[in-house]
Amino acid sequence: MKYSVKITYVLLLASVVLISACSKKKSQAEVTTSGAATTSTTTTTSSNTGDLKIESQNTVSGLATSFPKVMFVEAFSGVRCVNVPGAMSYIAGIDSANAGKVIEIAMYSKLDAPLSDSFIGSKSSYKCSDADYLRNLLGPSSLGNVPQLCLNRKLLVPKDGIGMYLWDFQSQFANQLSSDQTSPANISFISKSYDLATGTISGQIQVQYGSSISDTDYLSVAIKENNLVDLQEAPGNGGLSKVDSYYVHNNVLRKYIYPEQGIKLPGATAGKTFVVSFTTKIPANWNSNNLMIVGILHKQNSVTGNYYVSQVAQTKIK
């Protein structure tokens, strides 16, 4: 089944500030089917990996053979980098221009310190160990240089690595948006709940395959937070930088539900439907009104370096 996708992207005029990177050395998709899907076989499982668990595996008929692809943007960021606001503004622009086709996460790793360090007077530190894991996995050759942007975790610019500089990302985004339009799988959230008394988030994600794949997928689940008003180094007057006291940090990675590399989805053939449950606890100082859950379907092959994200979906915690 083919989809006609209207491609819209933003061409932004980037100043020298916006296309540079700071260095340590410097201060659901709508699915159309030919008929109603029906379950032909059911296999319940107890496959459990950390706080992710495969609850069931079904074989379903009547699914579309492919689904509209959602682009996944991961940004290695820094509170002390003057170029981050420009990069984040660019990402917000392509998200707005391509509504429903882009999902982003901003990550702060201690491996990018001091650029990822908070200021004295910051309300919070945004660094987390899961960001460190992903920094080592996706961008170890460019540690200490932010912002670095990953697109579907594909190696598009070998000189950069999977994490690209903004000017390379800008040229690649339009190409990928037009060439990487469909996915063999779809992700949807069946249920979600938040227990205020215990700080427990739980729910279920459904992954459906319209066509078979030759290798193995993994499902990871992340939690991100929006609307964090806090300090951020930003462009000032006369080519100087300033500290913006009212900068709004969005899409900040808070954690991956254990394990961060995800749970293996075996035997993904046409019609295969997985239901995966997740559960985790969050601190009281995370604002549940601003939290989102992100489901990420990806490869996890450290031998070939294939970490491609074939589909992604998100929903609010409540």
Secondary structure, DSSP 8 states (H G I E B T S, - for coil): ---------------TTTT--EETT--------SS--EEEEEEEEEEEETTEEEEEEEEEES--S-EE--EEEEEE--TT-TTHHHHHHHHHHHHHHTTTSEEEEEEB-GGGTTTTS--TT-S---B-HHHHHHHHHH-GGGTTEE-EEEETT---BTTTBSSB-HHHHHHHHHHHHHH--EESEEEEEEEEEEETTTTEEEEEEEEEESS--SS-EEEEEEEEE--EEEEEEEE-GGG-EEEEEEEEE-SEEEEE-S-TT-EEE----TTEEEEEEEEEE--TTS-GGGEEEEEEEE--BTTTTB--EEEEEEEE--
